[in-house]
Amino acid sequence: MSPDDDLCTIDGDVYVSPRYLAGSTAIGDPALAPLRDLGWELENDDLGNAYLNAPDHKVRLGYLPEGDDDGLWRINAYKDPFGPPTWGVCFNDSCPTEFARAFTTALAEAYEQGPDTYLAAPDPRSKDRDPFLAVVPLINRGWQIDRPRWGVFAVQSADGFAGLEFTTGNLDPEAELTTRDARWQMWAGTSIDRPAWYATASTDTPVALLKAVTECVSDPAPLPRWRQNTHSYIEGMAQLTPILPPRPPAPTPLDVQRAAPRRPAALPASSVPRWSTTSRPALPGPRR
């Protein structure tokens, strides 16, 4: 969403800027929609969790408000439907829903192109799959390169309230899927150790999907939220701007003409008696 959207469709009373401090909308439908539009099978459990399965069963999404941890969105892709995941992505329960939607939108496009696209692992030797391409949108919008610790390449927003880390070296494939010890980690807040929200992606997550998220996160347009639902950490860091009701359209000349009061029509001149102080009374006629 952006401020240019029709105000009648905006769900909120304030705009939050920068958008990475907006927090979750706690509504999953917008991020499920791109995949449901492709006909992916939707299932629900008794707890209220939702699961989407691709027709070929090689991509699965879980929307888990009642999951075992704070991983609200978990998306995995498989070369073999019965094998271990080829890649996995997680957005936690405080992550802005728009970022998860950016990922699922890109995933829907990749899925339509086939396994060579949605299972395409990053490759530094390829100009289309170089992992650095996922970082470019952030750098182009003013994020700064950082070296927080050995073995980690990072970029950070100009205000220091958001960052992206890429860990080098060998990683445990299972830990990448179940913990924050993943190849990619994005976060916002005052500290990566206790972030306001985070998202992770494992080593072989396609670059195009990651780039869709970094494009969305760094978009300068604010996000709409309800003021009473914003988290306390936003105060003092984010800018909250009231969403004003739409102004009525300027009246056209025809509108002005129709609204003007109508004056009563003038009587014809011949019917208006005219009197004068110099008028003489009529003389009596001769008697018969």
WOFEN-V55284 format. One record per backbone hydrogen bond with DSSP energy under -1.0 kcal/mol. NH is the residue of the N-H (numbers start at 1). CO is the residue of the C=O. E is the energy in kcal/mol with one decimal. If there is no record, write none. Layout:
BEGIN
NH|CO|E  NH|CO|E
END
This chain:
BEGIN
5|2|-2.3  9|6|-2.1  13|225|-1.7  14|225|-2.3  15|241|-3.0  16|223|-3.1  17|239|-2.1  21|18|-1.9  22|19|-2.0  32|28|-1.5  33|29|-2.1  36|32|-2.3  37|33|-2.4  38|35|-1.0  39|36|-1.9  40|35|-1.6  41|53|-1.8  43|51|-2.5  45|49|-1.9  48|45|-1.1  50|63|-2.7  51|43|-2.9  52|61|-2.7  53|41|-1.8  54|59|-2.5  57|54|-2.0  60|76|-2.7  61|52|-2.6  62|74|-2.7  63|50|-3.1  64|72|-3.2  67|64|-1.7  72|70|-1.2  73|91|-2.6  74|62|-2.3  75|89|-2.5  76|60|-2.5  77|87|-2.2  78|58|-3.1  83|80|-2.4  86|77|-3.6  87|77|-1.2  89|75|-2.6  90|200|-2.4  91|73|-2.0  92|198|-2.3  93|70|-1.9  95|92|-1.6  99|96|-1.6  101|97|-2.3  102|98|-2.0  103|99|-1.6  104|100|-2.6  105|101|-2.6  106|102|-1.8  107|103|-2.6  108|104|-2.4  109|105|-1.8  110|106|-2.4  111|107|-2.9  112|108|-1.8  117|114|-2.0  118|114|-2.0  119|115|-1.7  120|117|-1.2  123|129|-2.3  126|123|-2.0  133|130|-2.1  134|131|-1.7  135|132|-1.4  136|132|-1.3  139|135|-1.9  140|136|-2.8  142|139|-1.7  143|138|-2.5  144|156|-3.2  146|154|-3.8  152|149|-1.6  153|166|-2.9  154|146|-1.9  155|164|-2.2  156|144|-2.7  157|162|-2.6  160|157|-1.4  163|187|-2.1  164|155|-2.5  165|185|-3.0  166|153|-3.2  167|183|-2.4  168|151|-2.8  176|172|-2.1  178|174|-1.0  179|175|-2.2  182|180|-2.1  184|201|-2.5  185|165|-2.0  186|199|-2.9  187|163|-2.3  188|197|-1.6  189|161|-2.7  196|188|-2.9  197|188|-1.2  199|186|-2.4  200|90|-2.5  201|184|-1.8  202|88|-2.3  205|202|-1.6  210|206|-1.6  211|207|-3.0  212|208|-1.5  213|209|-1.1  214|210|-2.3  215|211|-2.4  216|212|-1.5  217|213|-3.0  218|214|-1.9  223|16|-1.9  225|14|-2.8  229|226|-1.6  230|227|-1.3  234|231|-1.6  237|234|-2.4  238|234|-2.6  239|17|-4.0  241|15|-2.3  243|13|-2.5  256|252|-2.2  257|253|-2.2  258|254|-2.3  259|255|-1.9  260|256|-1.3  271|268|-1.6  272|269|-1.3  279|276|-1.4
END
